[in-house]
Amino acid sequence: MSRLRRLGRLAVVDVSPLQQVRGYRWLFAGMLLAQSGRQLTVVAVPIQIFLITDSTFAVGLLGLAQLVPLLLVSLAGGALADAFDRRSLLIMSEVVHIFTGVGLLWNSLVDDPLLWPLYVFSGISAGTMAIHNPAKQAIVPGLVGRALFPAALALNQTQTNLAKTAVPAVGGLLIAFAGLSTAYSIQTISYLLSALCFMRIPRLKAKGGGRTFSMSSIREGFAFLKSRRLIQAAMLMDLGAMVFGMPSALFPAFGTDVLGGDEFTVGLLFAAPGAGAMLAAFTSGWVPKVRRQGRAVAVAVTCWGLGIAVFGLSRSLPLALAMLAFAGAADVVSAIFRQSIIQLSVPDALRGRLASIHTIASGGGPRLGDLEAGVVAEVTSVRFSVVSGGVACAAAALAISRWSPRFYNYVYSPDSDVDDEVEVIA
């Protein structure tokens, strides 16, 4: 019975950072509120654009309106996180989100809602995330310490996937029964509460007081990355998986043409990876026990690619959903260990800048993946595009592991005080 209890504890997400670190409790609450507000926007803004224009192309332009500010601000965001108090940056980012929420609410209340505020406020919000994300990623190691960091990353994944899975469904019902203005009001309130939570976090600058914000400080981040194949490999793992391994742009065609379903089938395909990710996050209590984190990332990304390949070969909806859920679960495992390797292999004074470079890859990767999947499907077929992408994802994981044995053999050391050194098993 005691062995079963120990296995049960390993299967449930490790909440020790919440129990032991007061500042992290406030950070976790603030992140959950902010993520919930953003997920309401993910549902509400496209719906309103479509209601105004009756054009899927107009809805598609929203991605471009968000991507450009995200990429333009990302490098500055990381340098800011290494120059100023990271808590203050989180608070200021939520203040900007409150402003965008009020703008969207105002536009939903006028007699004839305008189209341009939806693009402008969404673009401002995306640019603000390019400051918010590096500050958020850089602040966690300083709050919880090295020993609790993998468990904190697992908790971060739990709250992110909980919000991404639950809020869009609730948001759709909320908009249907209470209207867009109600959704925008709740979104704005969530940003306000998030800012109040962030105010309870201790002030945290980069070690040594932070680097002065300048173009040279931005270049330092790239120079550091250029000299660290370990971190390059971690980011390339992420980029390869997103470009080849998640063909979400093909879900509508796959659900209707390949599986012979309807819009509900397509909705299930979109929901399946998130459901698998949430299940993996909630059962991640074993994560802090894993020391060979590089190997874990390589295995997870390989499983991700193979899961997508089997999804592409599937002829039944249950198998397709199971494989997408499996891929989503593998994605969470990869994300936890990949972020642990990157953040703990970077000196605190550079964490913001490296996080911003990672943001560029994670922001651009899915868009490149949609393009790659669409082009291959147009030239060959939808099924071939999905299967070949999954195989390419797994092959990329194996190739990167061979290119960087230091990454594959990376071992997490919870007791090390040296941020930029790693233990390697030969």
C-alpha positions, -999 to 999 in steps of 0.1 A, spaced: 0 0 0 28 24 8 43 17 -26 10 25 -43 8 58 -23 43 67 -35 34 60 -71 3 81 -66 24 110 -54 46 107 -84 16 107 -108 2 140 -95 17 174 -103 43 184 -76 29 215 -58 59 220 -35 68 254 -51 33 266 -42 36 252 -7 71 266 0 74 299 -19 50 326 -11 62 348 -40 56 319 -65 20 315 -52 13 351 -62 31 346 -95 11 315 -103 -22 331 -94 -13 362 -116 -3 340 -145 -35 319 -143 -56 351 -143 -37 367 -171 -37 335 -192 -75 332 -187 -80 368 -199 -59 362 -230 -78 330 -238 -111 349 -237 -96 373 -263 -85 343 -284 -122 334 -287 -139 368 -287 -118 388 -312 -120 363 -341 -157 359 -336 -162 397 -337 -140 401 -368 -161 375 -385 -194 391 -374 -182 424 -388 -167 412 -421 -182 377 -428 -146 369 -441 -123 341 -430 -95 360 -447 -101 390 -424 -99 366 -394 -67 352 -408 -51 386 -409 -54 388 -371 -24 364 -369 -3 387 -390 -14 417 -369 -2 399 -338 30 383 -352 46 415 -365 46 433 -331 56 402 -313 87 398 -334 96 435 -334 94 439 -296 108 405 -286 145 414 -286 139 446 -266 117 427 -242 145 404 -232 170 432 -227 144 450 -206 140 419 -184 178 419 -178 180 456 -171 150 464 -148 130 449 -120 112 419 -135 82 423 -112 76 458 -124 77 447 -160 50 421 -153 28 447 -136 33 472 -164 25 446 -190 -8 439 -173 -16 476 -171 -12 477 -209 -35 447 -212 -61 465 -191 -59 494 -216 -64 470 -246 -93 453 -227 -110 486 -221 -105 495 -258 -120 462 -270 -149 466 -245 -156 502 -258 -156 490 -294 -181 462 -285 -205 487 -269 -208 512 -298 -237 508 -323 -215 499 -352 -183 482 -339 -152 491 -359 -128 466 -375 -94 484 -370 -95 485 -331 -96 447 -331 -63 445 -351 -47 474 -333 -55 464 -297 -46 427 -305 -13 439 -320 -5 460 -289 -14 431 -267 9 408 -287 38 433 -285 33 435 -248 36 398 -245 71 401 -260 80 420 -228 58 399 -204 71 365 -214 109 371 -210 102 388 -176 80 359 -165 104 332 -176 134 350 -161 118 356 -127 109 320 -119 144 306 -112 151 335 -88 118 330 -70 119 292 -64 156 283 -67 172 256 -88 159 226 -68 123 235 -72 126 249 -108 115 218 -127 84 214 -105 76 251 -110 78 246 -148 54 217 -145 30 239 -126 33 266 -152 24 241 -179 -6 230 -157 -21 265 -154 -14 273 -191 -31 242 -204 -59 245 -179 -67 280 -192 -62 270 -228 -85 240 -225 -113 253 -202 -115 291 -210 -122 289 -248 -151 265 -242 -165 287 -214 -158 318 -234 -178 305 -264 -208 299 -242 -204 332 -225 -204 351 -258 -234 331 -270 -255 338 -240 -242 371 -225 -225 388 -255 -190 401 -265 -191 430 -241 -195 407 -211 -165 386 -223 -144 417 -227 -154 430 -193 -144 397 -176 -111 398 -196 -103 433 -184 -111 424 -147 -88 393 -150 -59 416 -161 -66 439 -132 -66 411 -107 -34 397 -123 -16 430 -118 -26 430 -82 -12 395 -77 21 405 -94 24 434 -69 28 409 -41 59 393 -57 93 404 -43 112 428 -65 137 408 -85 164 423 -107 190 402 -126 220 392 -104 244 420 -102 217 447 -106 210 442 -142 226 452 -175 220 487 -189 194 485 -217 211 491 -251 217 476 -285 250 461 -272 231 443 -245 208 428 -271 239 417 -291 253 401 -260 223 377 -259 230 365 -295 268 363 -287 261 341 -257 237 318 -278 263 315 -305 288 301 -281 264 276 -265 255 246 -287 236 231 -258 211 260 -258 210 261 -296 201 224 -296 172 230 -271 158 258 -292 162 238 -325 143 209 -309 114 233 -302 116 249 -337 118 216 -355 88 202 -336 66 232 -343 75 236 -380 70 199 -388 51 184 -359 18 202 -354 -2 205 -387 -31 224 -371 -37 243 -404 -47 210 -420 -72 200 -393 -102 214 -412 -93 194 -443 -83 163 -424 -115 163 -403 -139 168 -432 -121 153 -463 -100 125 -448 -121 114 -419 -154 123 -435 -166 144 -405 -181 178 -401 -173 210 -381 -177 192 -348 -151 167 -359 -127 195 -367 -133 211 -333 -124 178 -316 -91 177 -336 -82 211 -324 -91 202 -287 -73 169 -286 -37 181 -282 -47 205 -254 -66 177 -236 -35 155 -238 -13 183 -227 -35 191 -197 -35 154 -186 3 152 -189 6 185 -169 -17 173 -141 2 140 -138 37 154 -139 48 147 -103 76 125 -116 92 154 -134 116 166 -106 130 130 -104 143 131 -140 179 141 -142 187 132 -178 167 160 -192 183 162 -226 175 126 -233 139 132 -221 135 161 -246 148 140 -274 125 111 -266 95 134 -261 100 152 -294 105 118 -312 73 105 -296 55 138 -306 66 133 -343 56 96 -344 23 104 -328 15 129 -355 26 104 -382 2 78 -369 -25 105 -367 -19 112 -404 -23 75 -412 -55 71 -391 -88 63 -407 -110 65 -376 -117 95 -354 -109 78 -320 -74 68 -332 -69 103 -346 -79 120 -313 -58 95 -293 -27 103 -313 -32 140 -311 -37 138 -274 -5 117 -272 14 143 -292 1 171 -269 12 152 -238 47 147 -254 48 184 -261 43 193 -224 71 169 -214 94 184 -240 85 220 -230 92 214 -193 126 199 -197 136 221 -226 129 253 -206 147 238 -176 178 233 -197 177 267 -213 170 287 -181 194 268 -159 222 269 -184 221 307 -187 235 331 -161 207 351 -144 219 384 -160 212 369 -195 180 350 -188 157 377 -202 176 380 -234 177 343 -241 141 340 -232 133 367 -258 152 348 -285 133 317 -276 100 337 -279 109 346 -314 113 309 -323 82 298 -305 62 327 -320 74 322 -356 76 284 -355 38 276 -356 33 301 -385 61 285 -405 46 251 -397 12 262 -410 29 274 -442 50 242 -446 20 220 -440 -2 239 -464 24 240 -492 32 202 -490 -6 194 -488 -12 215 -519 16 198 -539 9 162 -526 -21 155 -503 -33 163 -468 -25 128 -455 11 129 -470 17 163 -455 7 152 -420 27 119 -421 58 134 -437 58 163 -411 56 138 -382 84 117 -396 105 149 -402 98 160 -366 111 127 -352 141 127 -376 150 162 -366 151 152 -330 175 124 -337 197 146 -360 199 174 -333 208 148 -306 236 135 -328 247 171 -337 249 180 -300 258 150 -277 262 176 -249 225 183 -252 215 147 -254 237 138 -224 227 169 -203 220 160 -167 200 183 -143 218 189 -110 195 204 -84 223 212 -60 246 231 -84 252 268 -79 267 274 -113 241 285 -139 262 281 -170 279 248 -163 263 214 -169 271 179 -158 275 154 -187 273 116 -185 297 102 -210 
